Amino acid sequence: MLARTALSVIEASKRLAAYTAVDQHIKPEHSIIGIGSGSTVPYVVDRIVQQGLEANKNRIFVPTGFQSKELILTAGLTLGDVDQIAAIDVTIDGADEVDKDLNSIKGGGACHLREKVIAEAASTFIVVADYRKNSEFLGTNWAPGVPVEVVPFAYAKVLRDLKALGSPNATLRMAVKKAGPVVTDNGNFVIDAPFGRQDMLDPATVLTKIKLLTGVVEVGLFCNIVKAAYFGNADGSVSIRKDDGTLETLAPPSS
């Protein structure tokens, strides 16, 4: 009973964050919208659909991976592809963790390469999550570490390099319901590389060091790119952290 209640609170907080972000950022003039990945994103799509057929009839929705592609198609929205669309109005995505400066870790679902391409293609990139993802420093609540997508033939070399960089517990991510490693939508492997607090005080530097390793395709650190993060809280309120340093809290909706 307690587990079900806790889950209900978490799911309600995700929906609250997603609905508020869509209400504030998906406007009638926006025609190309990026849809991210993760457990909060179905609520993003749900709220967009609630805007109505008229609002969505001329919109194109660009997915970050298989999950968001299926959500777009199931909702009856028009599917686009990032290789045909260079500029996006707004992208809304989830996150595994977000720090006080809006740096974020993404890639728990192994979609961070496409997520970053679609985030950077957007004029406005918004993150939605529940209160568990809201941290002062990255690595506080997200224990697995920084997701690093690598070409398969280089994984052993990159694993060694990451350990030398300061992540002695870096490991190749293994699949749960198949033998062998996780394989991304792009046919690559993922290494999870935990770094210590001192390193994560400056995640942009960690990002740069990892990205320079030969064999690395993309790094699940998103630095200096998030415009605002919306966190649904357990009490029904929404905390909004913006890139200008302001923090706003919206009261729970009245019943």
C-alpha positions in Angstrom: 0.0 0.0 0.0 2.8 2.4 0.9 4.6 1.6 -2.4 1.5 2.3 -4.4 0.9 5.6 -2.6 4.6 6.6 -3.2 4.3 5.7 -6.9 1.1 7.7 -7.2 2.8 10.7 -5.7 5.7 10.4 -8.0 3.6 10.0 -11.1 1.4 12.8 -10.2 4.4 15.1 -9.8 5.7 14.1 -13.2 2.4 14.9 -14.8 2.2 18.2 -13.0 5.7 19.3 -14.2 5.0 18.2 -17.8 1.6 19.9 -18.0 2.9 23.2 -16.6 5.9 23.2 -19.0 3.6 22.5 -22.0 1.2 25.2 -20.9 4.0 27.8 -20.6 6.1 26.9 -23.6 4.1 25.2 -26.3 2.4 28.1 -27.9 0.1 28.4 -31.0 3.0 29.9 -33.1 5.2 26.9 -32.5 5.1 24.5 -35.4 8.1 22.3 -34.9 8.4 20.6 -31.5 11.0 18.2 -30.2 9.7 15.3 -28.0 12.2 13.7 -25.6 12.5 10.4 -23.9 11.8 9.0 -20.4 9.0 8.4 -18.0 7.8 12.1 -17.8 7.5 12.5 -21.6 4.1 10.6 -22.0 2.5 13.4 -19.9 4.1 16.0 -22.2 2.5 14.4 -25.3 -0.8 14.0 -23.4 -1.0 17.7 -22.6 -0.1 18.7 -26.2 -2.9 16.5 -27.5 -5.2 18.3 -25.0 -4.5 21.5 -26.9 -6.7 20.2 -29.6 -6.8 19.2 -33.2 -6.8 22.8 -34.5 -3.6 23.6 -32.6 -1.8 20.5 -33.7 -2.9 20.1 -37.3 0.1 22.0 -38.8 2.7 21.0 -36.3 5.5 18.5 -36.8 6.9 16.5 -33.9 10.5 15.3 -33.9 11.3 12.3 -31.6 14.6 11.6 -29.8 14.1 7.8 -30.0 11.8 4.9 -30.4 9.8 5.6 -27.3 8.9 9.2 -28.3 8.3 8.1 -31.9 5.7 5.7 -30.8 4.1 8.3 -28.5 3.8 10.7 -31.4 2.3 8.2 -33.7 -0.1 6.7 -31.1 -1.3 10.3 -30.3 -2.1 10.9 -34.0 0.4 13.7 -34.3 2.6 14.4 -37.4 6.0 12.7 -37.2 9.1 14.5 -38.4 12.8 13.5 -38.5 15.8 15.5 -37.3 17.8 14.7 -40.4 15.2 16.6 -42.4 14.6 19.4 -39.9 17.5 21.6 -38.8 15.6 24.1 -36.6 13.1 23.3 -33.8 11.0 25.8 -31.9 10.8 24.1 -28.6 12.1 20.7 -27.3 10.7 19.3 -24.0 12.6 16.3 -22.5 13.1 14.5 -19.2 16.3 14.3 -17.2 18.0 11.8 -14.8 19.2 14.7 -12.6 19.5 18.5 -12.8 21.8 20.7 -10.7 21.3 24.2 -9.3 22.9 25.7 -12.5 20.6 23.7 -14.8 23.4 21.3 -15.9 21.8 17.9 -16.3 22.6 14.2 -16.7 20.7 12.4 -19.4 21.1 9.0 -20.9 19.6 6.6 -18.4 17.5 5.4 -21.3 20.5 5.3 -23.7 19.0 8.0 -26.0 21.3 10.9 -25.1 23.0 11.3 -28.5 19.7 12.0 -30.3 18.4 13.9 -27.2 21.3 16.3 -27.4 21.0 16.8 -31.2 17.3 17.7 -30.8 18.0 19.8 -27.7 20.7 21.8 -29.5 18.5 22.2 -32.6 15.8 23.9 -30.5 15.5 27.6 -29.9 14.2 26.7 -26.4 15.1 23.5 -24.5 12.9 22.7 -21.5 13.4 19.9 -19.0 10.6 18.3 -17.0 11.1 15.9 -14.0 9.8 14.9 -10.6 11.3 16.2 -7.4 13.8 13.3 -7.1 15.8 14.6 -10.0 16.3 18.1 -8.4 19.8 18.3 -6.9 22.3 20.9 -5.9 25.1 19.0 -7.6 25.1 16.3 -10.3 25.7 12.8 -8.9 23.8 13.5 -5.7 20.8 11.4 -6.5 21.8 9.8 -9.8 24.2 7.0 -8.7 25.1 5.2 -12.0 27.2 8.1 -13.3 27.7 9.9 -16.6 26.3 7.9 -19.6 28.9 7.8 -22.4 27.9 6.4 -25.8 30.8 4.7 -27.5 31.4 2.8 -30.8 31.5 -0.9 -29.9 35.0 -1.6 -31.1 36.5 1.1 -28.9 34.6 0.4 -25.6 37.6 -1.3 -23.9 39.9 1.5 -24.7 37.4 4.2 -23.6 36.7 2.3 -20.4 40.4 2.4 -19.6 40.5 6.1 -20.5 37.6 7.0 -18.3 39.2 5.2 -15.3 42.3 7.2 -15.9 40.2 10.4 -16.0 38.9 9.8 -12.5 36.1 7.3 -12.8 37.6 4.1 -11.4 34.2 2.4 -11.3 33.2 3.1 -14.9 31.4 0.0 -16.3 29.9 -1.1 -19.6 26.1 -1.0 -19.3 24.6 -4.5 -19.6 21.2 -5.3 -20.9 18.5 -6.7 -18.5 16.4 -8.9 -20.8 19.1 -9.9 -23.3 22.6 -11.3 -23.1 25.3 -8.8 -23.5 25.5 -5.0 -23.4 22.8 -2.4 -24.0 22.8 -1.3 -27.7 21.6 2.2 -28.5 19.2 3.1 -31.3 22.4 4.1 -33.2 24.0 0.7 -32.7 26.5 1.8 -30.1 27.4 0.7 -26.5 27.0 2.8 -23.3 29.5 3.2 -20.5 28.3 4.5 -17.1 31.0 6.6 -15.5 30.6 7.9 -12.0 32.8 10.9 -11.0 33.3 12.3 -7.5 31.8 15.5 -6.1 34.8 17.6 -6.8 34.7 16.7 -10.5 31.0 17.3 -10.8 31.3 20.8 -9.4 32.4 21.6 -12.9 30.4 19.2 -15.2 31.3 21.2 -18.4 35.0 20.4 -17.9 34.1 16.7 -17.3 32.1 16.8 -20.5 34.9 18.3 -22.5 37.5 15.8 -21.3 35.3 12.8 -22.1 34.2 14.2 -25.5 37.9 14.4 -26.5 38.4 10.7 -26.0 38.6 8.9 -29.4 35.8 6.4 -29.6 33.3 8.5 -27.7 30.2 9.4 -29.7 28.4 11.5 -27.1 28.3 12.3 -23.4 25.1 12.4 -21.3 26.1 15.8 -19.7 23.9 18.7 -20.9 25.7 21.9 -19.9 24.6 25.5 -20.6 21.7 24.5 -22.8 18.6 24.2 -20.6 16.4 27.3 -20.6 14.2 26.1 -17.6 13.6 23.0 -15.6 10.1 22.1 -14.2 10.0 19.9 -11.1 6.8 18.4 -9.8 6.8 18.2 -6.1 5.2 15.7 -3.7 2.9 18.4 -2.3 1.4 19.2 -5.7 3.4 22.4 -6.3 5.8 22.9 -9.2 9.3 24.4 -8.8 10.6 26.2 -11.9 14.3 26.9 -12.1 15.3 29.3 -14.9 18.6 30.0 -16.7 18.6 33.6 -15.3 19.0 32.1 -11.8 15.5 32.7 -10.6 13.4 30.0 -8.8 9.7 30.1 -8.9 7.2 27.9 -7.1 3.6 27.5 -8.3 1.1 26.5 -5.7 -0.8 23.2 -6.1 -3.9 23.6 -8.2 -7.1 24.0 -6.1 -9.3 20.9 -6.1 
